[in-house]
Amino acid sequence: MADDYVRRTAITRLEVTDVQRDLLEDTITEWKRGCQIATDLAWSKCNIKSDVQPLAYDDVREHTDLGSQHAILATHQAAQAITGCIERRSKGKKTSKPTFIAPTVKYDTRSMTMFEDGTVSLSTTESRVRCDLALPDAEDGYQRQYLDSDEWSVTESTLTARDGNYFLHIGFRRHKNDIERNTAGDGTVLGVDLGIENLAVTSTATFVSGRELTHDLREFEKVRAGLQQTGTRSAHRTLEQSSGRELRYVRDVLHRASNAIVNEAFRYECDVIAFEDLTHIRERTGASWGHKWAFRTLYEQVEYKAEAEGISVRQVGSAYTSQRCAECGFTADENRTSRNDFRCVKCGAEANADYNAAKNIGMRYVRRGQQSSRRTGDSQLALKSGTVTPSGGFTAYPDGFEAEFMDKPHPPRANPSG
């Protein structure tokens, strides 16, 4: 059973030729089409793999160039996506039929073979391709702890295309020991901070600007106030039309923002997206009522989209996340020099204030897991260049992922006042 295993993912860039690139691109295109065909057929009918597969397999094979195993996996992916929608609906939330647009394709042990020489064989729409894994030279690279271990075995993996590169998110699993069987799951956490200047900032340094939304909310408010003051029947009709346009616009902005957050979590193989507690966010940020509604709507959109991908969404306490230094932990009001700027008066670390807060929010969830009697504490925070644990242990991502100096742990610095 799935609960009997500990699962991990090692992200590794592939070295591909032009011919291999074309085959992989074709496979991704056909995979998305196959998943959509299976979803269209099974929507409102079934969501169990054993039901979706016989219903949709023949159509996927007939209308795509996918091989037999990938056609099966596409029906399973459709079943998983529909199940996520059903779970959301059971919680009283709105849902719609899933669409597949991400440049990814799933692999299992039948469609992918790992070799000891550092290469991998992948099925495509035409033939198998054998690619080199861009592994670090050091034998203790983080991928090696899984690839070279008899304890970990390869399981379902995901190929992702990004900026002309191909990254294989290799899935590994091992049996849980007796202690781990009684604990809840651990994994990689993405921290998210919400605000006015930046609608959302992630611990992996993705910034979703809030300036346009703030400007337009103010303009809508001015128009609404003027029409309400006029008070005529015509003004009332115009007010209703204006409110409808405003609502559609804001929802579109939030839709794009939530997609960016979920895509970031998917890209970095995160198991949890952590937000700060939204209860008093209006007081903390000085946001208008419109912003408060937008924050909650954004959270709900991320929640249902992430759940469809098997990613949990949680809230953590918000106290001092904007005053605490994510580098050394020193907390003081003086650290927040302005709305946008953070500079620790103890260690001197400088960062965008919202980015610093996002890392604090994510790390707070990681630490909460360590303090819980139900979890192993084996969690880590996703940063732009790697993952970090509360003890300062840093694991870099493979070549091809952007690096940022502030993400990496620094040696202790002298207290400027000491």
Backbone hydrogen bonds, N-H to C=O, Kabsch-Sander energy under -0.5 kcal/mol:
donor,donor_aa,acceptor,acceptor_aa,energy
4,D,1,M,-1.6
5,Y,2,A,-1.6
6,V,174,R,-3.1
8,R,172,F,-2.2
10,A,170,I,-2.2
11,I,9,T,-0.5
12,T,168,L,-1.9
14,L,166,Y,-3.1
15,E,132,D,-2.6
16,V,14,L,-0.7
21,R,17,T,-2.5
22,D,18,D,-2.1
23,L,19,V,-2.0
24,L,20,Q,-2.6
25,E,21,R,-2.5
26,D,22,D,-2.3
27,T,23,L,-2.0
28,I,24,L,-2.3
29,T,25,E,-2.3
30,E,26,D,-2.5
31,W,27,T,-2.4
32,K,28,I,-2.3
33,R,29,T,-1.8
34,G,30,E,-2.8
35,C,31,W,-2.7
36,Q,32,K,-2.0
37,I,33,R,-2.5
38,A,34,G,-2.3
39,T,35,C,-2.2
40,D,36,Q,-2.8
41,L,37,I,-1.9
42,A,38,A,-2.0
43,W,39,T,-2.2
45,K,42,A,-2.8
46,C,42,A,-2.2
51,D,48,I,-1.8
52,V,48,I,-2.9
53,Q,49,K,-2.5
55,L,51,D,-1.2
56,A,52,V,-2.5
57,Y,53,Q,-2.5
60,V,56,A,-2.4
61,R,57,Y,-2.4
62,E,58,D,-2.1
63,H,59,D,-2.5
64,T,60,V,-0.9
71,A,67,G,-2.1
72,I,68,S,-1.9
73,L,69,Q,-2.4
74,A,70,H,-2.2
75,T,71,A,-1.7
76,H,72,I,-1.9
77,Q,73,L,-2.4
78,A,74,A,-2.1
79,A,75,T,-2.0
80,Q,76,H,-2.2
81,A,77,Q,-2.2
82,I,78,A,-2.5
83,T,79,A,-2.2
84,G,80,Q,-1.9
85,C,81,A,-1.5
86,I,82,I,-2.3
87,E,83,T,-2.4
88,R,84,G,-1.8
89,R,85,C,-2.5
90,S,86,I,-2.1
91,K,87,E,-0.6
91,K,88,R,-1.1
92,G,89,R,-2.0
93,K,88,R,-1.8
101,I,99,T,-0.7
104,T,102,A,-2.3
105,V,159,L,-1.6
107,Y,157,S,-2.9
111,S,108,D,-0.5
112,M,108,D,-1.3
113,T,121,S,-2.2
115,F,119,T,-2.5
118,G,115,F,-1.4
120,V,131,C,-2.5
121,S,113,T,-2.8
122,L,120,V,-0.5
122,L,129,V,-2.9
123,S,111,S,-2.2
125,T,23,L,-0.5
129,V,122,L,-2.4
131,C,120,V,-2.7
131,C,129,V,-0.6
132,D,15,E,-1.0
133,L,118,G,-2.8
134,A,13,R,-3.2
135,L,133,L,-2.3
141,G,138,A,-1.5
144,R,141,G,-1.2
145,Q,141,G,-0.8
146,Y,143,Q,-1.3
147,L,143,Q,-2.6
148,D,144,R,-2.4
149,S,146,Y,-1.0
153,S,173,R,-2.5
155,T,171,G,-3.0
157,S,107,Y,-2.7
158,T,169,H,-1.7
159,L,105,V,-2.9
160,T,167,F,-2.7
161,A,103,P,-2.4
162,R,165,N,-2.8
165,N,162,R,-2.2
167,F,160,T,-3.0
168,L,12,T,-3.2
169,H,158,T,-3.4
169,H,167,F,-0.7
170,I,10,A,-2.3
170,I,168,L,-1.3
171,G,155,T,-0.6
172,F,8,R,-2.9
173,R,153,S,-2.0
174,R,6,V,-1.9
176,K,4,D,-2.5
181,R,177,N,-1.7
182,N,179,I,-1.4
183,T,180,E,-1.7
184,A,374,R,-4.5
189,V,380,Q,-2.7
190,L,272,V,-2.7
191,G,189,V,-0.6
192,V,274,A,-2.3
193,D,201,V,-2.8
195,G,198,N,-0.5
195,G,199,L,-1.1
199,L,197,E,-0.5
199,L,208,V,-1.4
200,A,208,V,-1.5
201,V,193,D,-2.1
202,T,206,T,-2.0
203,S,191,G,-2.0
205,A,202,T,-1.9
207,F,205,A,-0.5
208,V,200,A,-3.1
209,S,207,F,-0.7
210,G,197,E,-2.6
211,R,197,E,-0.6
214,T,210,G,-2.6
215,H,211,R,-2.7
216,D,212,E,-2.4
217,L,213,L,-2.4
218,R,214,T,-1.9
219,E,215,H,-2.1
220,F,216,D,-2.8
221,E,217,L,-2.0
222,K,218,R,-2.1
223,V,219,E,-2.3
224,R,220,F,-2.6
225,A,221,E,-2.5
226,G,222,K,-2.2
227,L,223,V,-2.3
228,Q,224,R,-2.4
229,Q,225,A,-1.8
230,T,226,G,-1.7
231,G,227,L,-2.0
236,H,232,T,-2.1
237,R,233,R,-2.1
238,T,234,S,-2.5
239,L,235,A,-2.5
240,E,236,H,-2.1
241,Q,237,R,-2.2
242,S,238,T,-2.8
243,S,239,L,-2.6
244,G,240,E,-2.0
245,R,241,Q,-2.2
246,E,242,S,-2.6
247,L,243,S,-2.6
248,R,244,G,-2.3
249,Y,245,R,-2.4
250,V,246,E,-2.8
251,R,247,L,-2.4
252,D,248,R,-1.8
253,V,249,Y,-2.2
254,L,250,V,-2.7
255,H,251,R,-2.3
256,R,252,D,-2.1
257,A,253,V,-2.1
258,S,254,L,-2.9
259,N,255,H,-2.0
260,A,256,R,-1.9
261,I,257,A,-1.9
262,V,258,S,-2.5
263,N,259,N,-2.8
264,E,260,A,-1.8
265,A,261,I,-2.1
266,F,262,V,-2.6
267,R,263,N,-2.8
268,Y,264,E,-1.9
269,E,266,F,-1.3
270,C,265,A,-3.1
271,D,188,T,-2.6
272,V,188,T,-1.8
273,I,312,S,-2.6
274,A,190,L,-3.0
274,A,272,V,-0.5
275,F,273,I,-0.5
275,F,314,R,-2.9
276,E,192,V,-0.6
277,D,316,V,-2.4
281,I,278,L,-1.3
284,R,280,H,-2.0
285,T,281,I,-2.3
286,G,282,R,-1.6
287,A,282,R,-0.8
292,K,288,S,-2.2
293,W,289,W,-2.4
294,A,290,G,-2.1
295,F,291,H,-2.9
296,R,292,K,-2.0
297,T,293,W,-2.5
298,L,294,A,-2.7
299,Y,295,F,-2.4
300,E,296,R,-2.3
301,Q,297,T,-2.4
302,V,298,L,-2.6
303,E,299,Y,-2.5
304,Y,300,E,-2.2
305,K,301,Q,-2.1
306,A,302,V,-2.8
307,E,303,E,-2.2
308,A,304,Y,-1.2
309,E,305,K,-0.6
309,E,306,A,-1.3
310,G,307,E,-1.4
311,I,306,A,-2.7
312,S,271,D,-2.4
314,R,273,I,-2.5
316,V,275,F,-2.2
321,T,318,S,-1.6
323,Q,320,Y,-0.5
324,R,320,Y,-1.9
325,C,330,F,-2.3
326,A,324,R,-0.5
329,G,325,C,-1.8
332,A,323,Q,-1.4
335,N,332,A,-1.4
336,R,333,D,-1.2
337,T,335,N,-1.3
337,T,341,D,-0.6
338,S,341,D,-1.5
342,F,351,A,-2.0
343,R,335,N,-2.8
344,C,349,A,-2.6
348,G,344,C,-1.4
351,A,342,F,-2.1
353,A,340,N,-2.5
356,N,352,N,-2.5
357,A,353,A,-2.0
358,A,354,D,-2.2
359,K,355,Y,-1.9
360,N,356,N,-1.8
361,I,357,A,-2.6
362,G,358,A,-2.2
363,M,359,K,-2.5
364,R,360,N,-2.0
365,Y,361,I,-1.4
366,V,362,G,-1.8
367,R,363,M,-2.8
368,R,364,R,-2.0
369,G,365,Y,-1.7
370,Q,366,V,-1.3
371,Q,367,R,-1.6
372,S,368,R,-0.8
375,R,372,S,-1.0
376,T,184,A,-0.6
379,S,377,G,-1.4
380,Q,187,G,-1.9
381,L,388,V,-3.0
382,A,189,V,-3.1
383,L,386,G,-2.9
384,K,203,S,-0.5
387,T,395,T,-2.4
388,V,381,L,-1.8
389,T,393,G,-1.7
392,G,389,T,-2.3
395,T,387,T,-2.7
397,Y,385,S,-2.6
400,G,401,F,-0.5
401,F,398,P,-1.7
407,D,404,E,-1.6
408,K,404,E,-0.6
408,K,405,F,-1.4
418,G,415,N,-2.4
